[in-house]
Amino acid sequence: MKIIGLTGGIGAGKSTVSRYLKTKGYAVIDADEIAKEVVEPGRPALKQLVQQFGDEILMKDGSLDRRKLAAIAFATEEGKNALNRITHGAIFARIDERKAELAACLGDRQDALVFLDAPLLFETGLDQKVDSVWVVDVPDHIRMERIQKRNGWTEGEIRNRMKNQMARQEKLARADRVLDNSQTEEYLCAQVDHLLAQMGGDAT
């Protein structure tokens, strides 16, 4: 089993690639989904976040208001570090569990490809746990436009998120493969198909 790290800055189109890989039968470990799972009501990580940032990060039903948490945590370096400290351990543990589950299912299929979809792959050190890294890339101004259209966030909110991710050029320098998402979705998926054919790896 080979693990391919899939990453890209917010708004770059990483999730589009992830969805496409799933339609082709590839297993995708989604770090964002795991991040939501570990802060569900009743989970230890959510309790710790409330202790750190206050009840205002909760919605009326007791679930996490992720937008409010981001606004508070990303406002300062101390807040960002606290958020990472609380959540990353739980996320990494669940990722390792998913990898072990897939390895048990796949047995000795060394050519099988599994993807780890993680927006903070480099920033958190998860790139050390994969065999190669694909980066989905698009110029920053296009990312801004897409995020505003998709999420309705203000420019300030978007820039706050961007500054807490690795700079685009550094991601590109550390990538094993780069997927250009500045054109159509069809063009992006064609690049994915080309890379898969190059690697010759099987779906799970």
Backbone bond lengths (Angstrom), bond angles and torsions (degrees), N, CA, C in turn:
res aa  C-N    CA-C-N  psi(-1)  N-CA   C-N-CA  omega(-1)  CA-C   N-CA-C  phi
1 M - - - 1.466 - - 1.522 109.30 -
2 K 1.323 115.78 129.19 1.455 121.38 176.33 1.528 108.97 -110.05
3 I 1.331 115.32 136.09 1.468 120.86 179.52 1.523 109.02 -103.16
4 I 1.329 116.24 123.20 1.463 121.75 177.15 1.521 108.45 -107.33
5 G 1.312 117.45 121.84 1.451 121.46 175.83 1.517 109.91 -79.90
6 L 1.318 116.75 130.91 1.462 122.85 179.45 1.521 108.18 -118.12
7 T 1.331 116.20 121.13 1.461 118.67 -176.98 1.528 110.38 -147.55
8 G 1.320 115.13 176.87 1.457 122.57 -179.67 1.513 108.36 165.59
9 G 1.306 116.93 155.69 1.455 120.63 179.60 1.517 111.60 -64.25
10 I 1.332 116.33 160.27 1.456 120.99 178.85 1.533 109.61 -55.20
11 G 1.341 116.19 131.32 1.451 121.08 -179.60 1.514 115.39 84.04
12 A 1.340 117.49 2.44 1.465 120.09 -177.26 1.525 112.57 -77.95
13 G 1.344 117.22 -24.79 1.459 119.63 179.75 1.513 114.23 110.65
14 K 1.314 116.69 17.27 1.465 121.60 179.22 1.520 111.33 -58.45
15 S 1.326 117.42 -40.83 1.464 121.52 -178.25 1.526 111.36 -65.49
16 T 1.322 117.45 -32.13 1.462 121.01 176.47 1.525 110.29 -63.27
17 V 1.317 116.66 -43.68 1.469 120.96 177.82 1.522 110.19 -64.94
18 S 1.308 116.34 -42.55 1.465 121.50 -179.99 1.530 110.73 -59.14
19 R 1.326 116.88 -47.45 1.472 120.96 179.10 1.524 110.83 -61.22
20 Y 1.319 116.31 -41.23 1.471 120.59 -179.10 1.527 110.57 -64.35
21 L 1.312 117.49 -42.24 1.461 120.91 178.44 1.525 111.25 -60.99
22 K 1.329 116.61 -38.94 1.471 120.40 178.53 1.522 110.91 -63.74
23 T 1.341 117.52 -38.89 1.468 119.92 179.57 1.519 111.20 -65.46
24 K 1.326 116.84 -24.18 1.461 121.30 179.48 1.532 112.22 -90.32
25 G 1.337 116.61 2.58 1.450 120.05 174.53 1.514 115.96 94.46
26 Y 1.331 117.36 8.92 1.471 119.97 179.94 1.529 110.59 -86.90
27 A 1.311 115.64 141.32 1.465 120.61 175.55 1.521 108.67 -75.60
28 V 1.329 116.21 132.45 1.462 121.90 178.69 1.525 108.71 -125.37
29 I 1.308 115.85 121.03 1.466 121.11 172.69 1.520 106.30 -90.08
30 D 1.315 116.71 112.55 1.465 122.15 -173.66 1.530 110.21 -97.04
31 A 1.325 116.20 107.21 1.467 120.62 -177.76 1.521 111.72 -64.81
32 D 1.338 118.15 -31.96 1.466 120.69 178.04 1.525 110.97 -66.22
33 E 1.335 116.70 -42.41 1.464 119.90 178.01 1.529 110.60 -63.88
34 I 1.325 115.75 -40.56 1.462 119.96 178.37 1.526 109.95 -65.12
35 A 1.341 116.27 -39.04 1.470 120.21 179.03 1.519 110.89 -61.39
36 K 1.325 117.83 -35.94 1.473 121.36 176.63 1.525 110.46 -71.20
37 E 1.318 115.88 -40.03 1.463 121.46 -177.92 1.527 111.53 -61.22
38 V 1.342 116.88 -42.96 1.470 119.48 -173.65 1.530 113.28 -75.29
39 V 1.345 117.22 -9.01 1.474 119.11 177.25 1.527 111.81 -114.91
40 E 1.312 117.13 22.61 1.465 120.48 175.15 1.532 109.61 -68.29
41 P 1.342 117.53 156.49 1.472 120.14 178.63 1.524 111.83 -52.10
42 G 1.321 115.21 133.76 1.456 121.03 -179.52 1.512 114.18 93.54
43 R 1.333 117.62 -14.13 1.463 120.25 179.68 1.530 109.95 -79.92
44 P 1.336 117.13 145.27 1.471 120.99 -179.00 1.528 113.57 -55.92
45 A 1.338 116.77 -38.32 1.468 119.58 -177.40 1.523 111.95 -62.97
46 L 1.346 117.69 -37.10 1.463 119.66 179.57 1.528 110.50 -66.67
47 K 1.303 116.59 -41.13 1.462 119.91 177.85 1.524 111.34 -60.19
48 Q 1.322 115.97 -41.05 1.467 120.01 179.16 1.526 111.49 -67.10
49 L 1.331 116.77 -37.09 1.470 120.19 178.33 1.527 110.70 -64.57
50 V 1.318 117.25 -41.22 1.461 121.08 178.77 1.527 110.31 -64.22
51 Q 1.325 116.73 -40.70 1.463 120.35 177.23 1.519 111.45 -62.01
52 Q 1.338 115.83 -36.34 1.463 120.94 -177.23 1.531 112.68 -79.47
53 F 1.344 116.55 -44.04 1.462 120.24 -169.89 1.535 114.69 -112.53
54 G 1.334 118.18 -8.21 1.455 120.94 176.32 1.516 114.13 97.48
55 D 1.341 115.34 164.39 1.465 122.28 -178.02 1.523 112.78 -64.73
56 E 1.313 118.04 -18.14 1.464 119.71 -176.72 1.525 112.77 -66.38
57 I 1.323 118.66 -13.00 1.467 120.22 177.64 1.526 111.81 -83.97
58 L 1.333 116.65 0.56 1.460 120.49 179.26 1.521 111.23 -101.32
59 M 1.328 115.84 146.24 1.450 121.49 172.93 1.533 108.58 -85.48
60 K 1.310 117.54 174.19 1.468 121.05 -175.51 1.525 112.91 -60.77
61 D 1.342 116.48 -30.19 1.467 119.56 -178.69 1.535 112.52 -86.28
62 G 1.335 116.91 4.90 1.458 120.84 178.26 1.511 114.67 89.42
63 S 1.319 117.29 -2.00 1.467 120.41 177.68 1.524 109.75 -84.12
64 L 1.318 115.40 165.72 1.455 121.13 -175.99 1.524 111.79 -77.09
65 D 1.322 116.22 131.21 1.458 122.04 171.22 1.524 106.43 -88.87
66 R 1.322 116.37 94.89 1.471 121.17 -172.19 1.530 111.92 -64.87
67 R 1.320 116.69 -33.91 1.464 119.47 179.72 1.531 110.35 -67.88
68 K 1.317 116.79 -42.16 1.464 120.43 178.85 1.532 110.71 -66.27
69 L 1.334 116.32 -42.18 1.457 119.86 177.63 1.519 110.93 -59.78
70 A 1.326 116.14 -44.93 1.467 119.87 -179.45 1.530 111.24 -61.63
71 A 1.328 116.21 -42.38 1.462 120.08 -179.06 1.527 111.37 -60.62
72 I 1.326 115.98 -38.49 1.470 120.04 -179.54 1.524 111.34 -78.58
73 A 1.342 116.25 -50.02 1.467 120.40 -172.95 1.519 112.81 -67.65
74 F 1.335 116.79 -40.59 1.460 119.54 -175.79 1.525 112.75 -81.58
75 A 1.321 117.77 -2.22 1.469 120.95 -179.39 1.526 111.89 -72.10
76 T 1.334 117.35 -25.99 1.460 120.63 -178.85 1.524 110.18 -137.66
77 E 1.308 116.14 156.69 1.465 121.26 177.19 1.525 110.33 -63.71
78 E 1.328 116.08 -38.18 1.466 120.56 178.94 1.524 111.04 -62.79
79 G 1.337 116.51 -42.18 1.453 120.51 179.41 1.514 112.01 -66.16
80 K 1.327 116.10 -42.24 1.466 119.83 178.91 1.527 110.81 -62.41
81 N 1.335 116.21 -43.53 1.464 120.33 179.92 1.528 111.47 -63.59
82 A 1.331 116.48 -38.25 1.466 120.27 178.57 1.527 110.77 -65.88
83 L 1.324 116.26 -43.40 1.463 120.79 177.89 1.524 110.62 -59.06
84 N 1.322 116.26 -46.90 1.462 120.70 -179.45 1.527 111.45 -63.29
85 R 1.308 115.62 -42.54 1.468 120.20 -178.76 1.526 111.20 -60.39
86 I 1.315 116.26 -40.70 1.463 120.97 -176.69 1.528 112.00 -74.16
87 T 1.317 116.32 -42.81 1.460 119.31 -170.87 1.527 115.47 -91.90
88 H 1.327 117.88 -34.04 1.462 119.31 -170.37 1.523 113.71 -63.82
89 G 1.313 117.68 -39.75 1.463 119.51 -179.70 1.518 111.94 -59.37
90 A 1.338 115.83 -44.95 1.467 120.64 179.71 1.527 111.33 -66.46
91 I 1.320 116.32 -38.95 1.466 120.27 179.60 1.526 110.71 -66.31
92 F 1.322 116.85 -46.64 1.472 120.53 -178.50 1.524 111.17 -62.34
93 A 1.325 116.67 -39.61 1.467 120.22 -179.51 1.525 110.27 -62.95
94 R 1.334 116.59 -41.75 1.470 119.71 -179.83 1.524 110.99 -69.68
95 I 1.334 118.15 -36.88 1.466 120.94 176.22 1.526 110.09 -60.54
96 D 1.316 116.96 -44.80 1.467 120.58 178.75 1.523 111.28 -61.85
97 E 1.325 116.90 -37.44 1.463 120.37 177.58 1.526 110.93 -63.84
98 R 1.345 116.16 -43.49 1.471 120.08 179.54 1.519 110.93 -64.33
99 K 1.330 117.57 -40.83 1.466 120.43 178.03 1.519 110.62 -62.14
100 A 1.326 117.37 -41.72 1.463 121.33 179.86 1.529 110.59 -65.61
101 E 1.328 116.82 -39.94 1.464 120.60 178.58 1.529 111.09 -62.44
102 L 1.332 115.65 -43.84 1.462 119.77 -179.76 1.522 111.48 -68.03
103 A 1.326 116.57 -40.37 1.464 120.57 178.30 1.523 110.83 -60.59
104 A 1.338 116.31 -39.19 1.468 120.46 179.03 1.527 110.65 -66.48
105 C 1.329 117.21 -37.52 1.463 120.96 179.60 1.528 111.87 -71.02
106 L 1.321 115.97 -37.57 1.460 120.56 -174.57 1.526 113.19 -83.78
107 G 1.313 116.71 -19.77 1.459 120.50 178.55 1.517 111.93 60.39
108 D 1.337 116.87 -123.96 1.469 120.85 -175.10 1.530 112.95 -96.01
109 R 1.325 117.51 21.04 1.473 120.22 179.75 1.524 109.83 -77.32
110 Q 1.328 115.36 85.42 1.464 121.10 -175.50 1.530 113.14 -67.65
111 D 1.338 117.16 -21.82 1.461 120.02 -176.80 1.523 113.30 -91.28
112 A 1.327 117.50 -2.95 1.465 120.33 179.96 1.530 110.29 -70.01
113 L 1.336 116.35 136.87 1.462 121.59 179.79 1.525 110.50 -104.19
114 V 1.319 115.53 132.23 1.459 123.10 174.49 1.525 107.13 -124.39
115 F 1.324 116.61 136.33 1.463 120.79 -176.83 1.528 111.01 -107.59
116 L 1.329 115.19 136.71 1.464 122.02 173.83 1.523 107.39 -108.17
117 D 1.316 115.62 105.40 1.463 123.44 -178.87 1.529 107.91 -87.85
118 A 1.340 116.50 107.91 1.467 120.42 -174.61 1.527 110.23 -143.03
119 P 1.332 118.33 114.05 1.468 120.23 180.00 1.521 113.25 -63.11
120 L 1.341 117.11 -30.12 1.468 120.96 -179.50 1.531 110.75 -109.21
121 L 1.306 116.06 41.28 1.461 121.42 -176.38 1.523 111.87 -56.19
122 F 1.331 116.48 -50.79 1.469 120.70 -179.36 1.525 111.16 -73.82
123 E 1.324 115.89 -43.97 1.462 120.63 -173.79 1.532 112.49 -61.34
124 T 1.322 116.73 -31.53 1.467 120.67 -176.75 1.523 113.33 -97.95
125 G 1.329 117.14 -5.26 1.462 119.77 -178.61 1.517 114.30 85.74
126 L 1.341 117.48 5.83 1.462 119.87 178.49 1.528 112.36 -67.06
127 D 1.327 117.11 -18.22 1.471 119.12 177.03 1.524 111.67 -63.23
128 Q 1.342 116.95 -20.19 1.463 120.68 177.84 1.524 111.79 -75.02
129 K 1.341 117.04 -11.01 1.461 121.06 -177.47 1.518 112.71 -105.42
130 V 1.346 117.30 9.79 1.465 120.59 -179.78 1.523 109.67 -122.63
131 D 1.333 115.24 163.80 1.461 120.38 -178.25 1.516 113.02 -86.68
132 S 1.310 117.35 -29.68 1.459 121.97 174.70 1.519 108.78 -158.33
133 V 1.332 116.36 166.49 1.458 121.48 -173.96 1.526 110.87 -127.16
134 W 1.336 115.08 129.57 1.458 121.91 170.76 1.525 107.92 -105.46
135 V 1.332 116.42 130.70 1.459 121.62 177.34 1.521 109.29 -113.52
136 V 1.338 115.99 125.94 1.464 121.42 174.14 1.524 106.77 -88.78
137 D 1.326 115.95 126.14 1.468 119.51 -170.58 1.528 112.29 -127.51
138 V 1.324 114.17 145.11 1.459 122.13 174.19 1.533 106.88 -157.67
139 P 1.326 119.29 146.19 1.466 120.53 179.06 1.525 112.31 -56.38
140 D 1.333 115.77 150.88 1.458 121.05 -174.06 1.529 113.47 -59.57
141 H 1.328 117.78 -37.87 1.470 118.68 -176.77 1.530 110.97 -67.21
142 I 1.319 117.59 -31.95 1.466 120.39 176.73 1.523 109.89 -71.07
143 R 1.334 116.35 -39.58 1.459 120.42 176.28 1.523 110.75 -57.85
144 M 1.332 116.67 -45.37 1.463 121.32 179.85 1.530 110.76 -57.94
145 E 1.317 116.42 -47.11 1.466 120.86 -178.52 1.523 111.01 -61.92
146 R 1.318 116.22 -43.48 1.463 120.49 -177.41 1.527 111.60 -66.78
147 I 1.320 116.96 -41.37 1.464 120.48 -178.97 1.527 110.64 -66.89
148 Q 1.332 117.12 -42.30 1.457 120.55 179.10 1.526 110.51 -61.72
149 K 1.333 116.83 -40.66 1.464 121.34 179.81 1.519 111.19 -69.30
150 R 1.341 116.65 -41.13 1.462 121.47 -175.22 1.527 112.81 -77.66
151 N 1.336 116.95 -44.47 1.466 121.15 -171.00 1.526 114.13 -106.09
152 G 1.308 116.66 -19.07 1.456 119.52 -177.21 1.513 113.28 72.72
153 W 1.327 117.19 20.61 1.454 121.12 -178.99 1.526 110.61 -76.86
154 T 1.326 114.91 156.66 1.460 119.78 174.25 1.529 109.26 -77.12
155 E 1.318 115.37 163.44 1.468 119.76 178.15 1.531 110.82 -60.92
156 G 1.336 115.98 -36.85 1.468 119.64 178.90 1.515 112.36 -64.12
157 E 1.331 116.79 -40.96 1.466 120.86 178.90 1.524 110.60 -63.63
158 I 1.327 115.45 -41.90 1.466 119.40 -179.53 1.524 111.08 -65.60
159 R 1.322 115.73 -43.82 1.472 118.72 -179.02 1.528 111.09 -65.74
160 N 1.320 117.20 -33.34 1.464 121.01 175.62 1.514 110.67 -60.37
161 R 1.335 116.28 -44.24 1.456 120.54 178.46 1.525 111.06 -65.55
162 M 1.321 115.63 -44.39 1.462 120.25 -177.37 1.525 112.16 -61.92
163 K 1.328 116.33 -40.28 1.467 118.96 -176.60 1.525 112.02 -70.56
164 N 1.327 116.77 -16.49 1.456 120.40 177.65 1.528 112.08 -94.44
165 Q 1.331 116.25 6.37 1.453 121.23 172.71 1.518 109.23 -114.01
166 M 1.319 114.91 157.78 1.463 120.17 178.36 1.532 110.22 -59.72
167 A 1.328 116.52 144.05 1.465 120.88 -179.78 1.525 110.68 -61.27
168 R 1.308 114.44 147.56 1.470 120.82 -176.91 1.522 111.90 -53.41
169 Q 1.304 118.20 -47.94 1.464 120.69 -175.38 1.527 112.17 -64.69
170 E 1.315 116.90 -33.82 1.462 119.15 178.33 1.527 110.41 -69.70
171 K 1.329 116.97 -39.58 1.464 119.96 175.84 1.530 110.27 -58.77
172 L 1.325 115.95 -46.57 1.460 120.05 -178.53 1.527 111.12 -61.76
173 A 1.326 116.44 -38.67 1.464 120.37 -179.18 1.530 111.73 -65.86
174 R 1.329 116.69 -28.54 1.459 120.98 -176.42 1.525 113.29 -96.79
175 A 1.320 116.84 -2.88 1.468 120.79 -177.97 1.523 111.65 -76.75
176 D 1.333 115.93 146.82 1.463 121.14 169.43 1.525 110.08 -86.24
177 R 1.333 116.08 -34.64 1.456 121.91 176.67 1.524 108.69 -140.29
178 V 1.341 116.39 145.44 1.468 121.62 -179.58 1.526 109.08 -121.50
179 L 1.333 115.66 131.85 1.460 122.61 176.44 1.525 108.64 -108.14
180 D 1.330 116.47 119.17 1.469 121.69 -178.39 1.522 109.95 -84.82
181 N 1.330 116.62 117.10 1.464 120.96 -179.56 1.523 111.85 -112.26
182 S 1.317 116.53 33.89 1.465 119.12 -179.66 1.526 112.40 -88.33
183 Q 1.336 117.06 -3.00 1.459 120.37 -179.26 1.535 110.11 -117.58
184 T 1.314 117.80 -133.65 1.465 120.52 -174.73 1.525 111.24 -87.58
185 E 1.349 115.68 163.98 1.457 120.38 176.09 1.526 110.74 -64.37
186 E 1.327 116.72 -34.96 1.461 120.57 178.18 1.518 111.09 -62.21
187 Y 1.334 115.58 -40.00 1.468 120.42 178.52 1.526 110.63 -64.66
188 L 1.322 116.36 -40.58 1.465 121.19 178.56 1.522 110.67 -63.70
189 C 1.325 117.32 -46.20 1.471 120.97 -177.63 1.529 111.31 -66.74
190 A 1.326 116.35 -32.40 1.472 119.64 177.17 1.529 110.53 -63.99
191 Q 1.331 117.02 -35.95 1.467 120.34 176.94 1.528 111.04 -66.72
192 V 1.349 115.98 -38.86 1.469 120.50 177.38 1.524 109.27 -60.96
193 D 1.331 116.83 -46.33 1.463 120.97 179.87 1.525 110.81 -59.23
194 H 1.313 116.47 -40.69 1.463 120.97 -179.83 1.528 111.22 -63.74
195 L 1.331 116.80 -44.06 1.465 120.24 179.30 1.524 111.36 -65.75
196 L 1.318 116.83 -40.50 1.465 120.44 178.94 1.526 110.30 -62.53
197 A 1.324 116.57 -40.77 1.466 120.12 178.88 1.522 111.25 -65.97
198 Q 1.324 116.09 -38.35 1.472 120.50 177.00 1.520 111.74 -61.24
199 M 1.328 115.27 -42.97 1.459 120.19 -175.80 1.524 112.51 -76.59
200 G 1.323 116.17 -27.57 1.443 119.87 178.52 1.519 115.08 67.62
201 G 1.328 116.97 16.14 1.455 120.67 -178.91 1.515 112.41 -82.27
202 D 1.299 116.38 151.39 1.462 121.43 -178.91 1.523 111.20 -91.14
203 A 1.337 114.91 155.08 1.455 120.33 169.60 1.523 108.59 -73.11
204 T 1.327 115.06 166.86 1.459 119.52 -177.55 1.512 110.83 -91.02
